[in-house]
Structure formats: C-alpha cells, structure tokens
Amino acid sequence: MIRAHLNEYRLGWFVGDFDPSILTTKEFEVAVKSFTKGDTEPIHYQRQASEITLVINGECSLAGELLFAGDMLRLDPFESGGFEAITDCTLVVVKAPSLPNDKVLGDVGL
C-alpha cells in the first residue's frame, strides 16, 4: 500500500513515466488540476500523445471550446489547445501514452 497526497506531485500529475509518481507507467499519465478564475496555460500540442480533459467543476475554455462540469475534450497529436479558467475549476487530465517531453509550446505550424 502507498498513501500519498496530491500536493506531493508536480502540477497535479501523479501517474505516469516521471518522478515523483504514485504509479510509474509508460502507458498513460493522470493529473488532477485546480485553477483559479483567470488562470491560463499557453497554446500547445502533443507530438505523439492524445490528451483527454474532464471538467469536474467550474467552467473553462480549452482549444476554443467552452466546457462545463461533466464535459470532456480529447486532443489528438498535433491538435493545438490553449486554456483559460472562466471560473474556478478542477480538471482531470489523462494523456496516453506517457511521454513527459512530448509537449510543444505554440500552435501547430508556427
């Protein structure tokens, strides 16, 4: 048994092929991320991985889509997306496979 707390992990990422991780695997990554209204993340894309975002609570804009609690959005390789928290919000993010250096800042083709 391993007991841990989310604040022991970097930026909410707690499963994947990185350290620290409560479960190290190359298959996928999992994060729980909380944002305050107005928080943003720059436009980026993955070269090889797909990333699924589930909104647990609140509202956000991801890849130009307005998302509410219960909404999910999947971005496949080379699909760009920026993020803005419209309200305080919490997300679960799953990325597969786990490729910690797959993220590229900017829009595809820039």
PAPAKOL-934993 format. One line per field, with one value per residue: residue in three letters; x, z, y of N, C-alpha, C in turn. Coordinates in nm, 4 decimals. Example, Ala and Ser with C-alpha at 12.3 -4.5 7.8 and 13.67 -1.06 7.14 Angstrom:
2
residuo: (ALA,SER)
nc1: (1.3190,1.2850)
nc3: (0.7800,0.7080)
nc2: (-0.5690,-0.2250)
cac1: (1.2300,1.3670)
cac3: (0.7800,0.7140)
cac2: (-0.4500,-0.1060)
cc1: (1.3200,1.2900)
cc3: (0.7800,0.7870)
cc2: (-0.3300,0.0030)
END
This chain:
110
residuo: (MET,ILE,ARG,ALA,HIS,LEU,ASN,GLU,TYR,ARG,LEU,GLY,TRP,PHE,VAL,GLY,ASP,PHE,ASP,PRO,SER,ILE,LEU,THR,THR,LYS,GLU,PHE,GLU,VAL,ALA,VAL,LYS,SER,PHE,THR,LYS,GLY,ASP,THR,GLU,PRO,ILE,HIS,TYR,GLN,ARG,GLN,ALA,SER,GLU,ILE,THR,LEU,VAL,ILE,ASN,GLY,GLU,CYS,SER,LEU,ALA,GLY,GLU,LEU,LEU,PHE,ALA,GLY,ASP,MET,LEU,ARG,LEU,ASP,PRO,PHE,GLU,SER,GLY,GLY,PHE,GLU,ALA,ILE,THR,ASP,CYS,THR,LEU,VAL,VAL,VAL,LYS,ALA,PRO,SER,LEU,PRO,ASN,ASP,LYS,VAL,LEU,GLY,ASP,VAL,GLY,LEU)
nc1: (0.0841,0.0478,0.0349,-0.0468,-0.0433,-0.1986,-0.0620,0.2037,0.2980,0.4021,0.2510,0.0008,0.0203,0.0213,0.0371,0.2329,0.5135,0.7318,0.9005,0.8199,0.5910,0.2958,0.2318,0.4314,0.4314,0.4503,0.2332,0.0228,-0.0679,-0.1862,-0.3585,-0.4798,-0.6010,-0.6281,-0.7662,-0.7746,-1.0164,-0.9483,-0.6893,-0.4462,-0.3133,-0.0545,-0.0985,-0.0520,0.0661,0.0664,0.3101,0.2946,0.1152,-0.2268,-0.4571,-0.6892,-0.9332,-1.1321,-1.3854,-1.4358,-1.5519,-1.6803,-1.6054,-1.4397,-1.2265,-1.1028,-0.8918,-1.0455,-1.3035,-1.5877,-1.6214,-1.8032,-1.8906,-1.8621,-1.8232,-1.6091,-1.3040,-1.1113,-0.7886,-0.5975,-0.2740,-0.0889,-0.3031,-0.3816,-0.4117,-0.5094,-0.5635,-0.8058,-0.9295,-1.2553,-1.4167,-1.3361,-1.2028,-1.1836,-1.0002,-0.9651,-0.7026,-0.5973,-0.3381,-0.2152,0.0204,0.2359,0.4454,0.6606,0.8111,0.6762,0.5215,0.4707,0.5197,0.3146,0.1307,0.0320,0.2406,0.3540)
nc3: (0.0000,-0.0755,0.0499,-0.0239,-0.0987,-0.3101,-0.3238,-0.3116,-0.5598,-0.8900,-1.0345,-1.0298,-1.1621,-1.1171,-1.1930,-1.4183,-1.6505,-1.4929,-1.2255,-0.9181,-0.8912,-0.8160,-0.9351,-1.1642,-1.5061,-1.8563,-2.0121,-1.9726,-1.8445,-1.5546,-1.4146,-1.1637,-1.1736,-1.0432,-1.0929,-1.0720,-1.1349,-1.4320,-1.4629,-1.6973,-1.9568,-2.1934,-2.5541,-2.6857,-2.8113,-2.8494,-2.9732,-3.0068,-2.8261,-2.7118,-2.5429,-2.2868,-2.1365,-1.8543,-1.7137,-1.3835,-1.2025,-1.2369,-1.5044,-1.8193,-2.0912,-2.3530,-2.6119,-2.7671,-2.7127,-2.5053,-2.1940,-1.9477,-1.6163,-1.6214,-1.8941,-2.1554,-2.3407,-2.6095,-2.7297,-3.0011,-3.1316,-3.2585,-3.2493,-3.1491,-2.8411,-2.6210,-2.2840,-2.0585,-1.7440,-1.6851,-1.4646,-1.1198,-1.1317,-1.1587,-1.3002,-1.4511,-1.6095,-1.8638,-2.0300,-2.3068,-2.4879,-2.1905,-2.2192,-2.1162,-2.2377,-2.4642,-2.5148,-2.6970,-2.7106,-2.8478,-3.1566,-3.3955,-3.6743,-3.6396)
nc2: (-0.1174,0.2222,0.5410,0.8723,1.2273,1.4653,1.7093,1.6388,1.5956,1.7048,1.9798,1.8595,1.6173,1.2763,1.0072,0.8250,0.8176,0.9387,1.1141,1.2596,0.9817,0.8103,0.5784,0.4377,0.4334,0.3695,0.3746,0.5649,0.8954,1.0696,1.3432,1.5702,1.8827,2.2048,2.5247,2.8824,3.1340,3.3042,3.2064,3.0914,2.8787,2.8339,2.8047,2.4860,2.1670,1.8076,1.5848,1.3066,1.1946,1.1531,1.3642,1.3808,1.5752,1.6190,1.8045,1.8609,2.0424,2.3771,2.6171,2.6338,2.7357,2.5531,2.4856,2.6539,2.5737,2.6008,2.4658,2.2804,2.1524,1.8053,1.7888,1.6635,1.6713,1.5629,1.5874,1.5091,1.3964,1.6727,1.8491,2.1620,2.3465,2.6020,2.7228,2.8573,2.9473,3.0049,3.0235,2.9432,2.6209,2.2599,1.9992,1.6739,1.5191,1.3058,1.1523,0.9775,0.7864,0.7866,1.0378,1.2395,1.4497,1.5300,1.7508,2.0502,2.3896,2.6456,2.6959,2.4473,2.4329,2.6798)
cac1: (0.0000,0.1154,-0.0543,0.0168,-0.1324,-0.1793,0.0357,0.3381,0.3288,0.4237,0.1447,-0.1153,0.0470,0.0564,0.0597,0.2987,0.6544,0.8075,0.9235,0.7526,0.4695,0.2467,0.2377,0.5130,0.3907,0.4679,0.1059,-0.0614,-0.0438,-0.3091,-0.3420,-0.5928,-0.5504,-0.7219,-0.7344,-0.8499,-1.0717,-0.8495,-0.5651,-0.4321,-0.1985,-0.0296,-0.1314,0.0482,0.0175,0.1471,0.3556,0.2593,0.0131,-0.3597,-0.4835,-0.8317,-0.9612,-1.2662,-1.4125,-1.5040,-1.6401,-1.6466,-1.6112,-1.3116,-1.2133,-0.9908,-0.8853,-1.1552,-1.4322,-1.6329,-1.6520,-1.8696,-1.8785,-1.9054,-1.7762,-1.4766,-1.2478,-0.9907,-0.7000,-0.5067,-0.1463,-0.0867,-0.4187,-0.3378,-0.5102,-0.4767,-0.6570,-0.8392,-1.0319,-1.3617,-1.4454,-1.2539,-1.2400,-1.0988,-0.9976,-0.8867,-0.6394,-0.5349,-0.2583,-0.1653,0.0974,0.3097,0.5652,0.6763,0.8729,0.6018,0.4517,0.5358,0.4517,0.2803,0.0294,0.0887,0.2795,0.4223)
cac3: (0.0000,-0.0771,0.0779,-0.0653,-0.1121,-0.4400,-0.3179,-0.3181,-0.7008,-0.9674,-1.1185,-1.0289,-1.2317,-1.0150,-1.2550,-1.5485,-1.6624,-1.4371,-1.0809,-0.8456,-0.9437,-0.7270,-1.0208,-1.2810,-1.6225,-1.9859,-2.0828,-1.9629,-1.7362,-1.4954,-1.3284,-1.1161,-1.1776,-0.9985,-1.1442,-1.0245,-1.2429,-1.4992,-1.4915,-1.8365,-1.9993,-2.3331,-2.6610,-2.7044,-2.8681,-2.8255,-3.0998,-3.0191,-2.7301,-2.7043,-2.4090,-2.2567,-2.0211,-1.7969,-1.6200,-1.2635,-1.1624,-1.2934,-1.6484,-1.8786,-2.2366,-2.3924,-2.7574,-2.8249,-2.6737,-2.3707,-2.1271,-1.8177,-1.5358,-1.6900,-2.0332,-2.1860,-2.4709,-2.6451,-2.8302,-3.0548,-3.1701,-3.3483,-3.2301,-3.0546,-2.7484,-2.5079,-2.1738,-1.9686,-1.6441,-1.6863,-1.3213,-1.0513,-1.1879,-1.1349,-1.4167,-1.4545,-1.7402,-1.8935,-2.1520,-2.3426,-2.3801,-2.1041,-2.2846,-2.0477,-2.3206,-2.5894,-2.5247,-2.7754,-2.6959,-2.9721,-3.2415,-3.4990,-3.7934,-3.6104)
cac2: (0.0000,0.3516,0.6531,0.9961,1.3424,1.5283,1.8192,1.5823,1.5726,1.8272,2.0355,1.7713,1.4906,1.1773,0.8760,0.8349,0.7812,1.0504,1.1064,1.1525,0.9213,0.7045,0.4599,0.4670,0.3556,0.4347,0.3627,0.6845,0.9898,1.1217,1.4602,1.6491,2.0191,2.3075,2.6572,2.9970,3.2147,3.3881,3.1336,3.0487,2.7992,2.8697,2.7105,2.3813,2.0415,1.6887,1.5262,1.1656,1.1522,1.2125,1.4171,1.3916,1.6604,1.6100,1.9131,1.8113,2.1519,2.5061,2.6376,2.6706,2.7343,2.4689,2.4717,2.7309,2.5158,2.6321,2.3393,2.2884,2.0305,1.6836,1.7880,1.6099,1.7080,1.4885,1.6454,1.4087,1.4556,1.7876,1.9374,2.2647,2.3991,2.6870,2.7035,2.9673,2.9183,3.1056,3.0296,2.8440,2.4913,2.1438,1.9111,1.5510,1.5103,1.1772,1.1593,0.8446,0.7245,0.8780,1.0912,1.3680,1.5540,1.5339,1.8797,2.1547,2.5182,2.7128,2.6358,2.3618,2.5049,2.8067)
cc1: (0.0889,0.0104,0.0210,-0.0874,-0.0983,-0.0738,0.1809,0.3871,0.3342,0.3048,0.0245,-0.0941,0.0970,0.0729,0.1264,0.4451,0.7430,0.8188,0.9018,0.6262,0.4245,0.2403,0.3153,0.4728,0.4153,0.3354,0.0236,-0.0146,-0.1786,-0.2743,-0.4779,-0.5386,-0.6607,-0.6732,-0.8252,-0.8985,-0.9632,-0.7162,-0.5639,-0.3129,-0.1794,-0.0749,-0.0156,-0.0162,0.1123,0.1875,0.3067,0.1409,-0.1211,-0.3830,-0.6339,-0.8466,-1.1074,-1.2816,-1.4933,-1.6004,-1.5905,-1.6593,-1.4735,-1.3234,-1.0877,-0.9984,-1.0034,-1.2939,-1.4649,-1.6820,-1.7082,-1.8519,-1.9391,-1.8613,-1.6361,-1.4345,-1.1217,-0.9157,-0.6012,-0.3759,-0.1634,-0.2161,-0.3829,-0.4513,-0.4477,-0.5855,-0.6800,-0.9489,-1.1329,-1.4104,-1.3384,-1.2970,-1.1380,-1.1139,-0.9263,-0.8335,-0.5713,-0.4631,-0.2032,-0.0976,0.1662,0.4415,0.5902,0.7360,0.8028,0.5364,0.5359,0.4554,0.4290,0.1747,0.0988,0.1211,0.3465,0.5695)
cc3: (0.0000,-0.0502,0.0452,-0.0678,-0.2430,-0.4363,-0.3167,-0.4630,-0.7754,-1.0561,-1.1316,-1.0954,-1.1319,-1.0665,-1.3895,-1.5408,-1.6208,-1.2864,-1.0211,-0.9167,-0.8476,-0.8016,-1.1456,-1.3936,-1.7484,-2.0626,-2.0843,-1.8480,-1.6844,-1.4055,-1.2815,-1.1014,-1.1356,-1.0449,-1.0809,-1.1453,-1.3000,-1.5273,-1.6385,-1.8507,-2.1479,-2.4314,-2.6755,-2.7719,-2.8289,-2.9622,-3.1182,-2.9332,-2.7561,-2.5605,-2.3929,-2.1313,-1.9821,-1.6975,-1.5031,-1.2108,-1.2249,-1.4443,-1.6983,-2.0296,-2.2683,-2.5429,-2.8250,-2.7919,-2.5307,-2.3066,-1.9880,-1.7445,-1.6107,-1.8346,-2.0429,-2.3242,-2.4928,-2.7539,-2.8727,-3.0963,-3.2771,-3.3492,-3.1179,-2.9616,-2.6434,-2.4038,-2.1002,-1.8733,-1.6437,-1.5434,-1.2523,-1.1041,-1.1507,-1.2531,-1.3832,-1.5963,-1.7523,-2.0271,-2.1807,-2.4783,-2.2954,-2.1714,-2.2272,-2.1322,-2.4550,-2.6161,-2.6014,-2.7583,-2.8318,-3.0487,-3.3464,-3.6202,-3.7669,-3.5939)
cc2: (0.1241,0.4577,0.7808,1.1068,1.4120,1.6388,1.7698,1.5672,1.7045,1.8608,1.9426,1.6364,1.3863,1.0349,0.8991,0.7972,0.8985,1.0313,1.2451,1.1048,0.8126,0.5709,0.4985,0.3733,0.4372,0.4410,0.4913,0.7728,1.0369,1.2388,1.5084,1.7898,2.1160,2.4434,2.7612,3.0750,3.3070,3.3209,3.0906,2.9552,2.8265,2.7618,2.6119,2.2611,1.9302,1.6321,1.3828,1.1235,1.2195,1.2551,1.4376,1.4746,1.6442,1.7238,1.8565,1.9171,2.2808,2.5087,2.6786,2.6733,2.6548,2.4492,2.5421,2.6791,2.5560,2.5029,2.3647,2.1555,1.9117,1.6752,1.7301,1.6568,1.6264,1.5631,1.5375,1.4752,1.5646,1.8687,2.0337,2.3067,2.4869,2.6704,2.8347,2.9217,3.0329,3.1297,2.9454,2.7079,2.3843,2.0501,1.7811,1.5409,1.3742,1.1923,1.0206,0.8505,0.8317,0.9146,1.2299,1.4804,1.5715,1.6703,1.9815,2.2824,2.5817,2.6356,2.5488,2.4485,2.6390,2.7858)
END
